[in-house]
Amino acid sequence: MDCRAAAHALNQISVLMELHDEDAHRIKAMALAARSVAALGDLSLDVALTRELAAPDVVAPAALAVLRDLAESNSSSLLEQLQEETPEGLMEMLRVPGLGPARIRSIHEHLDIDTLQDLETAAREGRLASVPKFGARTADKVLKGIAELRSAGAYVLWPHGRAEAERIADVLRRHPDVITLEVAGSIRRRMEVVRDVDLVAAVRGNPSVVAASLAQMRGVREVLGGGGRTLSLRLEDGVRVDLSCVRPEQFALALWRATGSHEHVQQVAAFAAQRGYTLSGDELRDADGAVIPVPDEAALYAVLGVSYVPPELREARGELERATAGTLPSLVDEQDLRGALHCHSQYSDGGATIEEMARAAMARGLRYLGVSDHSQSNTYAGGLSRDRILEQHAEIDALNARFGAEGVDFRVLKGIEADILPCGRVDYDAAFLDHFDFVIGSVHTRYGMNAEQMTHRVLKALDDPHLTVLGHPTGRLLLTREAFAIDLDAVMAKAARVGVAIELNADPHRLDIDWRACRIAAEHGAMVSIGPDAHSPMGFENLTLGVAQARKGWLSADNVLNTRSVDEVLAFASARRRALAAAT
């Protein structure tokens, strides 16, 4: 590691410490050390520690300990702890120009806001102005900072992009000449991060005239490009909108084209040309030039003699070939889910009781809930001691007994999200792990291991017969933390072989594994568990996005562990333990 990278880590620690309202002297010491180390440029950190940073009082002792940690392990346990303790949405807020850690902490404390989307809503609704030392002017500056972030072309998480798109679409749908208007582009294809909003409208009268009138609507700051019936607009809040207005009979093809991806559209156009058809603008013509009616997207694929390709799959990754052969998978649907295994309660870092989480799961039509609070090694997330786990299990037993007495067909499972320690051992000993119905194993520390070390660590954890699900296998946090180095292909191959499911963690900041890896998991024959990582009843909303990513990764219900019944999940979880017991 060079000194520039080390300085960046120190800066991150300083910012996160301020976000957590830690001692001001420690925060300043980290910031000053970051400047000193950054001045050394590309010099190796190992060399710097033995030469430029070797003298006493060059950097504070706490900062020196971080630097030694970085040099020895390529990561910082302090930084990792601070990142794990910080809600992902707060780190996303740090990207907003002019919004520093102290203000973010105040917003979180007074309004319990921990997402960029909720921050913007609070600012618009006037709630942000009520925060002490804020006021209307500061709230307006926050909105302008979010607009700057968007204007710079920054990506946002899919849920935020979708919410913005629907807000804009609702306004434009009120125009008297708009018949139908739909969101297209990367948002419709369910990309994990998005940048622009693509909209397609079927209109009355001349599409160019309607487009021009929509460009004059309130909230439009400037017209960036285009002309006629297609425009690129910049709104007052910084959002860029690509808008296409078409006649009603052109709508289906226009929506298909605007949905993309560009590569998929090109492939289909070339495929159509081979069969004597021409995709001209938003019309499909035969060899004689006659327009072929396309009432919906399915009709386009039907005319070409191929299966319908759902929007999530349109990424030019073999979907057209499979559609031609009629072998596209039957994609998983949210209604296929029968339970959720990755959920937290107030026993660790969750915000609701086990019963409240169970009732919320029932309300979504689920039949079982897997409680998986953090294990003992994860002290900064409220990891559970053995006594606390036994206390939790007694509560779960009592709750299940009450459900049974009430005739409620629902079961709470005893699980744990156990840390995979740097040595590859799963937290707790084998005898204690026998207490659980299922075990999720996750890496929460030492992200800086190289690919060989991390892969060995996780492969060793897969040898534990108690392990049921490998949690968020790459450790990424979208827009804030890169995935750690790991040979995911080797991990998924072994998981399939030994009978461990790979998690698709549906928290919108994670989406880990991502949709590209979902397909690889299925090819290896590994099961995937769509885990909401819910820390409150609202967290079950993550399942919608998780299913969307699973669909994008070509997964069917047969590929997903939690589409199975509770008895089938328990059998999956205990299969290796039973086999081991039989062998001994």
C-alpha positions in Angstrom: 0.0 0.0 0.0 1.3 3.5 -0.8 0.9 6.6 1.3 -1.9 8.1 -0.8 -4.1 5.1 -0.1 -3.2 5.1 3.6 -4.0 8.9 3.8 -7.4 8.1 2.2 -8.1 5.5 4.9 -7.2 8.0 7.6 -9.4 10.6 6.1 -12.3 8.2 6.0 -11.7 7.3 9.7 -11.7 11.0 10.6 -15.0 11.6 8.8 -16.7 8.6 10.3 -15.5 9.4 13.7 -17.0 12.9 13.4 -20.2 11.3 12.1 -20.3 9.2 15.4 -19.5 12.3 17.5 -16.3 10.8 18.9 -13.6 12.8 20.7 -12.7 16.0 18.8 -9.0 15.6 19.6 -8.9 12.1 18.1 -10.7 13.3 15.0 -8.3 16.1 14.5 -5.3 13.8 15.0 -6.5 11.5 12.3 -7.1 14.4 9.9 -3.7 15.9 10.6 -2.0 12.5 10.1 -3.9 12.0 6.8 -2.3 15.3 5.5 1.2 14.3 6.7 0.9 10.9 5.1 -0.6 12.2 1.8 2.4 14.5 1.4 4.6 11.4 1.0 2.7 10.6 -2.2 3.5 7.3 -3.9 6.0 6.2 -1.3 5.4 2.8 0.1 3.8 2.8 3.5 6.3 0.2 4.7 9.2 2.5 3.8 7.4 5.5 5.3 6.9 3.8 8.7 10.6 3.0 9.0 11.8 6.4 7.7 9.6 9.5 7.5 7.0 8.4 10.1 9.5 6.7 12.5 10.3 9.7 14.6 8.1 10.3 17.7 5.3 12.9 17.4 5.2 12.8 13.6 1.7 11.4 13.8 -0.5 10.7 16.8 -0.2 7.2 18.3 -3.8 6.3 17.3 -3.1 7.2 13.7 0.2 5.4 13.8 -1.6 2.2 15.0 -3.9 2.5 12.0 -1.0 2.9 9.6 0.7 -0.2 11.1 -2.5 -2.1 10.7 -2.8 -1.0 7.1 0.8 -2.0 6.4 0.4 -5.4 8.0 -3.0 -6.4 6.7 -3.8 -4.0 3.9 -6.9 -3.0 5.9 -7.8 -1.2 9.1 -9.9 -2.8 11.8 -10.9 0.6 13.1 -12.1 1.7 9.6 -14.0 -1.5 9.2 -15.6 -1.2 12.6 -16.7 2.4 11.9 -18.1 1.4 8.5 -20.1 -1.5 10.0 -21.4 0.8 12.7 -22.6 3.4 10.2 -25.9 3.0 8.4 -25.0 2.7 4.7 -27.4 5.5 3.8 -25.4 8.0 6.0 -22.3 7.2 4.0 -24.2 7.8 0.8 -25.2 11.2 2.2 -21.5 12.1 2.6 -21.4 12.3 -1.2 -23.7 15.4 -1.2 -21.7 18.6 -1.7 -21.8 20.8 1.4 -23.3 18.2 3.7 -20.7 17.3 6.3 -20.6 14.6 9.0 -21.8 16.8 11.8 -24.9 17.9 9.9 -25.6 14.3 8.8 -25.3 13.2 12.5 -27.8 15.9 13.6 -30.3 14.9 10.8 -30.0 11.2 11.8 -30.5 12.0 15.5 -33.5 14.3 15.1 -35.3 12.8 12.2 -34.1 9.2 12.2 -33.3 9.6 8.5 -30.7 7.2 7.0 -31.2 7.3 3.3 -30.6 10.0 0.7 -34.1 9.6 -0.6 -35.6 10.2 2.8 -33.3 13.2 3.3 -34.6 14.8 0.1 -38.2 14.1 1.0 -37.7 15.7 4.5 -36.1 18.8 2.9 -39.0 19.2 0.5 -41.6 18.7 3.1 -40.1 21.2 5.5 -39.1 18.7 8.2 -35.4 19.2 7.7 -35.8 22.9 8.5 -37.0 22.0 12.0 -33.7 20.3 12.9 -31.8 22.5 15.5 -29.4 25.0 13.8 -30.8 24.2 10.4 -33.7 26.4 9.2 -35.1 26.9 5.7 -31.9 28.2 4.2 -29.9 25.2 5.3 -32.6 22.8 4.1 -32.5 24.6 0.7 -28.7 24.2 0.6 -29.1 20.5 1.1 -31.6 20.3 -1.8 -29.1 22.2 -3.9 -26.3 19.9 -2.9 -28.4 16.9 -4.0 -29.1 18.7 -7.3 -25.4 19.3 -7.7 -24.7 15.6 -7.1 -27.2 14.7 -9.8 -26.0 17.4 -12.2 -22.5 16.0 -12.0 -23.9 12.7 -13.4 -23.5 10.8 -10.2 -25.2 7.4 -9.9 -27.8 6.8 -7.3 -29.2 3.5 -5.9 -32.1 2.0 -7.9 -34.8 2.7 -5.2 -33.9 6.4 -5.2 -33.8 6.5 -9.0 -37.2 4.7 -9.2 -38.8 7.1 -6.7 -37.5 10.1 -8.6 -38.8 8.6 -11.9 -42.2 7.9 -10.5 -42.5 11.4 -9.0 -41.7 13.0 -12.3 -43.9 10.6 -14.2 -46.9 11.4 -12.0 -46.5 15.1 -12.8 -46.2 14.5 -16.5 -49.2 12.1 -16.6 -51.4 15.0 -15.6 -50.8 16.8 -18.9 -54.0 16.7 -20.8 -52.4 15.4 -24.0 -50.6 12.5 -22.3 -52.5 9.2 -22.7 -50.0 6.8 -21.3 -46.5 7.4 -19.8 -44.1 4.8 -18.5 -40.6 4.7 -17.0 -38.0 3.0 -19.3 -34.2 2.8 -19.4 -32.0 1.4 -16.7 -34.6 1.9 -14.1 -37.0 -0.4 -15.9 -34.2 -3.0 -16.4 -33.6 -2.9 -12.6 -29.9 -1.9 -12.8 -28.5 -1.7 -9.2 -27.4 1.9 -9.7 -28.9 4.4 -12.2 -28.2 7.9 -13.4 -30.9 9.2 -15.8 -34.6 9.0 -15.9 -36.0 7.7 -19.2 -39.7 8.3 -19.9 -41.9 7.4 -22.9 -45.3 8.9 -23.4 -48.1 8.1 -25.8 -49.8 11.4 -26.6 -52.7 13.0 -28.4 -52.0 15.1 -31.4 -48.5 16.0 -32.7 -45.8 14.4 -30.5 -43.3 17.2 -31.2 -45.8 19.8 -30.1 -46.6 17.9 -26.9 -42.9 17.4 -26.2 -42.3 21.1 -26.5 -45.2 21.9 -24.1 -43.9 19.3 -21.6 -40.5 21.0 -21.8 -42.1 24.2 -20.6 -43.6 22.7 -17.5 -42.7 23.9 -14.0 -39.5 22.4 -12.6 -37.7 22.2 -15.9 -34.4 24.1 -15.7 -33.1 23.6 -19.2 -33.3 21.7 -22.4 -30.0 19.9 -22.9 -30.5 18.4 -26.3 -32.7 16.6 -28.7 -35.6 18.2 -30.6 -38.9 17.3 -32.1 -40.6 14.5 -30.2 -37.5 13.5 -28.1 -35.9 15.8 -25.6 -33.2 15.7 -22.9 -34.2 17.9 -19.9 -32.5 19.0 -16.8 -34.9 19.6 -13.9 -34.4 22.1 -11.0 -33.4 19.4 -8.7 -30.6 18.3 -11.0 -32.3 15.2 -12.4 -31.8 14.5 -16.1 -34.8 13.3 -18.0 -34.8 11.8 -21.5 -38.4 12.1 -22.8 -39.9 10.6 -25.9 -43.4 11.4 -27.1 -45.0 9.2 -29.7 -48.3 8.4 -31.2 -50.3 5.7 -29.4 -49.7 3.0 -32.0 -45.9 3.6 -31.7 -45.8 3.4 -27.9 -44.9 -0.3 -27.4 -41.9 -0.1 -29.7 -40.8 3.2 -28.4 -41.0 1.8 -24.8 -39.0 -1.2 -25.9 -36.3 0.9 -27.6 -36.0 3.3 -24.7 -35.8 0.4 -22.2 -32.7 -0.9 -23.9 -30.1 -1.9 -23.3 -28.5 -0.4 -26.4 -26.7 -3.7 -27.1 -29.9 -5.7 -26.8 -31.8 -3.3 -29.2 -29.0 -3.6 -31.7 -29.0 -7.4 -31.5 -32.8 -7.6 -32.0 -32.6 -5.1 -34.9 -30.0 -7.2 -36.6 -32.0 -10.4 -35.9 -35.1 -8.7 -37.4 -33.2 -7.7 -40.5 -32.1 -11.3 -41.1 -35.7 -12.3 -41.2 -36.7 -9.5 -43.6 -38.0 -7.0 -41.1 -36.9 -3.5 -40.5 -37.0 -1.6 -37.2 -37.3 2.0 -38.4 -37.7 4.5 -35.7 -40.6 3.3 -33.6 -42.1 1.2 -36.3 -41.7 -2.4 -37.5 -41.9 -2.9 -41.2 -42.0 -6.1 -43.3 -40.0 -6.7 -46.5 -42.5 -4.7 -48.6 -42.2 -1.7 -46.3 -45.6 -2.2 -44.8 -46.0 -1.2 -41.1 -46.7 -4.2 -38.8 -48.9 -3.3 -35.8 -47.0 -3.8 -32.5 -49.7 -3.4 -29.7 -47.2 -4.5 -26.9 -43.6 -5.6 -26.5 -44.6 -9.3 -26.5 -46.0 -8.8 -30.0 -42.6 -7.6 -31.3 -40.8 -10.8 -30.1 -43.7 -12.9 -31.4 -43.5 -11.4 -34.9 -39.8 -12.3 -34.9 -40.6 -15.9 -33.8 -38.9 -15.8 -30.4 -40.0 -15.9 -26.8 -40.7 -12.7 -24.9 -37.6 -11.3 -23.2 -38.5 -9.6 -19.9 -37.0 -6.1 -19.4 -34.6 -7.4 -16.6 -32.9 -9.7 -19.1 -32.2 -7.3 -21.9 -28.5 -6.9 -21.4 -27.1 -8.7 -24.5 -25.9 -11.7 -22.4 -27.3 -14.5 -24.5 -31.0 -13.8 -23.9 -31.8 -13.4 -27.6 -30.2 -16.8 -28.4 -32.1 -18.4 -25.6 -35.4 -16.7 -26.6 -34.8 -18.0 -30.2 -34.4 -21.6 -28.8 -37.3 -21.1 -26.5 -35.2 -21.9 -23.4 -35.4 -18.7 -21.4 -35.9 -19.6 -17.7 -39.2 -19.1 -15.9 -38.1 -16.2 -13.7 -38.8 -16.2 -10.0 -41.6 -13.9 -8.8 -42.0 -12.3 -5.4 -45.1 -14.4 -4.8 -42.8 -17.5 -5.0 -41.1 -16.5 -1.7 -42.3 -18.4 1.3 -39.9 -17.1 3.9 -37.0 -14.8 4.7 -33.9 -16.0 6.5 -31.7 -12.9 7.0 -33.5 -10.7 9.6 -32.3 -8.8 12.7 -34.1 -8.0 15.9 -33.6 -5.8 18.9 -31.3 -8.5 20.4 -28.5 -7.1 18.2 -28.7 -4.1 15.9 -32.4 -4.4 14.7 -35.1 -1.9 15.6 -38.0 -4.2 16.4 -38.9 -7.2 18.5 -39.0 -10.7 17.1 -42.8 -10.7 17.2 -43.0 -7.4 15.4 -40.7 -8.8 12.7 -42.8 -12.0 12.5 -46.0 -10.0 12.1 -44.5 -7.9 9.4 -43.4 -11.0 7.5 -46.9 -12.5 7.8 -48.3 -9.2 6.4 -46.2 -9.8 3.3 -47.6 -13.3 2.9 -44.5 -15.1 4.2 -44.8 -18.4 6.2 -41.6 -18.3 8.2 -39.0 -15.9 9.5 -35.4 -16.6 10.1 -34.0 -14.5 13.0 -30.3 -14.0 12.4 -28.8 -11.5 14.8 -25.1 -10.9 14.9 -22.7 -13.4 16.6 -20.4 -12.7 19.6 -17.4 -11.6 17.7 -19.3 -8.7 16.1 -19.3 -6.6 19.2 -19.9 -3.3 17.5 -23.2 -4.6 16.0 -24.5 -5.9 19.4 -23.2 -9.5 18.8 -24.9 -12.0 21.1 -23.3 -13.8 24.0 -24.3 -17.5 24.5 -26.6 -16.5 27.4 -28.4 -13.9 25.2 -28.8 -16.5 22.4 -30.4 -19.0 24.8 -32.7 -16.2 26.1 -33.6 -15.4 22.5 -34.3 -19.1 21.7 -36.6 -19.3 24.7 -38.5 -16.3 23.4 -38.8 -17.9 19.9 -40.1 -21.2 21.4 -42.7 -19.3 23.4 -43.7 -17.2 20.3 -44.0 -20.3 18.1 -46.1 -22.0 20.8 -48.4 -19.0 20.9 -48.8 -19.0 17.1 -49.7 -22.7 17.2 -52.3 -22.1 19.9 -53.8 -19.3 17.9 -53.9 -21.4 14.7 -51.4 -19.2 13.0 -49.5 -21.0 10.2 -46.2 -19.3 10.7 -42.9 -20.3 12.2 -39.9 -18.4 13.6 -36.6 -20.1 13.0 -33.5 -19.8 15.3 -30.7 -18.5 13.2 -27.5 -16.5 13.6 -25.4 -14.3 11.3 -22.1 -15.7 12.5 -18.9 -13.9 11.6 -16.4 -15.8 9.4 -13.2 -15.0 11.3 -10.0 -14.2 9.5 -8.8 -17.7 10.1 -11.8 -19.1 8.3 -13.6 -20.4 11.4 -17.3 -19.7 11.8 -18.0 -17.9 15.1 -19.0 -20.2 18.1 -17.9 -23.8 18.5 -19.6 -26.8 16.9 -21.5 -27.8 19.9 -23.1 -24.4 20.3 -23.8 -24.0 16.6 -26.0 -27.1 17.0 -28.5 -24.9 18.8 -29.4 -23.1 15.6 -31.9 -24.1 12.9 -29.6 -22.4 10.3 -26.4 -20.4 10.2 -25.5 -17.5 7.9 -21.8 -17.0 7.7 -20.6 -13.5 6.8 -17.3 -11.7 6.5 -17.4 -8.4 8.5 -13.6 -7.8 9.1 -10.3 -7.8 7.3 -11.6 -6.8 3.9 -8.1 -6.0 2.8 -7.0 -9.6 2.4 -5.7 -10.4 -1.0 -7.8 -12.7 -3.3 -5.9 -15.8 -2.3 -6.2 -15.2 1.4 -9.9 -14.2 1.3 -10.8 -17.1 -1.0 -9.0 -19.5 1.4 -10.8 -18.0 4.4 -14.3 -18.4 2.8 -13.6 -21.9 1.4 -12.5 -23.0 4.8 -15.7 -21.7 6.3 -17.7 -23.7 3.7 -16.2 -26.8 5.3 -18.3 -26.2 8.5 -21.3 -28.5 8.3 -23.4 -25.9 10.3 -23.1 -23.3 7.6 -26.4 -22.9 5.6 -26.0 -19.6 3.8 -22.9 -17.6 2.8 -23.9 -14.0 3.6 -23.2 -11.0 1.3 -20.2 -12.8 -0.3 -18.3 -9.9 -1.7 -18.8 -7.3 1.1 -19.5 -4.5 -1.3 -21.5 -1.4 -0.4 -22.8 0.2 -3.6 -21.3 3.7 -4.3 -19.3 3.7 -1.0 -17.2 0.5 -0.7 -15.7 -1.8 -3.4 -16.1 -5.5 -3.2 -13.2 -7.3 -1.5 -10.9 -9.5 -3.6 -12.2 -13.1 -3.8 -12.4 -15.9 -6.3 -16.2 -16.0 -6.3 -16.3 -18.7 -9.0 -14.4 -21.1 -6.8 -16.5 -20.2 -3.8 -19.8 -20.8 -5.7 -18.5 -24.1 -7.1 -17.7 -25.4 -3.7 -20.9 -24.0 -2.2 -22.8 -26.0 -4.7 -20.8 -29.1 -4.0 -21.2 -29.1 -0.3 -24.7 -27.7 -0.1 -24.4 -24.1 1.1 -26.6 -21.4 -0.4 -25.2 -18.2 -1.7 -27.0 -15.1 -0.4 -28.4 -12.4 -2.6 -28.5 -9.7 0.1 -31.4 -7.5 -0.9 -30.4 -4.4 1.0 -30.3 -1.8 -1.8 -26.8 -0.7 -0.6 -25.5 -4.2 -1.0 -27.3 -6.3 -3.6 -24.6 -8.9 -3.0 -24.2 -11.2 -4.9 -25.1 -9.0 -7.8 -27.2 -10.1 -10.7 -24.2 -11.1 -12.9 -23.0 -13.5 -10.2 -26.5 -14.9 -9.7 -26.4 -16.5 -13.1 -22.9 -18.0 -12.4 -24.3 -19.5 -9.1 -27.1 -21.1 -11.0 -24.7 -22.5 -13.6 -22.7 -24.1 -10.8 -25.9 -25.5 -9.3 -25.6 -23.4 -6.1 -28.8 -22.4 -4.3 -29.4 -18.7 -3.8 -31.1 -17.2 -0.7 -32.8 -13.9 -1.2 -32.2 -12.2 2.2 -33.8 -8.9 3.0 -31.2 -8.1 5.7 -34.2 -6.5 7.4 -33.5 -4.5 10.6 -37.1 -3.3 10.9 -40.5 -4.2 9.5 -39.8 -1.8 6.7 -36.8 -3.8 5.7 -39.0 -6.5 4.2 -39.5 -4.0 1.3 -36.0 -5.1 0.3 -37.4 -8.4 -1.0 -39.0 -6.6 -4.0 -35.6 -5.4 -5.1 -34.0 -8.7 -4.2 -36.4 -10.6 -6.5 -35.8 -8.1 -9.3 -32.1 -8.7 -9.1 -32.6 -12.5 -9.0 -34.8 -12.2 -12.1 -32.1 -10.1 -13.7 -29.7 -12.9 -12.8 -31.8 -15.4 -14.7 -33.0 -17.2 -11.5 -36.1 -19.3 -11.4 -38.0 -20.3 -8.2 -36.1 -23.6 -8.2 -32.8 -21.7 -7.8 -34.0 -19.9 -4.7 -33.8 -21.5 -1.3 -36.5 -19.4 0.4 -39.1 -20.4 -2.2 -39.1 -23.7 -0.4 -41.3 -24.6 2.6 -40.0 -24.3 6.1 -39.5 -28.0 6.4 -37.5 -28.1 3.2 -35.3 -25.2 4.3 -34.7 -27.0 7.7 -33.8 -30.2 5.8 -31.4 -28.2 3.6 -29.8 -26.6 6.7 -29.4 -29.9 8.6 -28.4 -32.2 5.7 -24.7 -31.9 6.3 -25.0 -32.3 10.0 -27.0 -35.4 9.6 -24.6 -36.8 7.1 -21.7 -36.1 9.5 -23.5 -37.7 12.4 -24.3 -40.8 10.4 -20.6 -41.1 9.3 -19.4 -41.0 12.9 
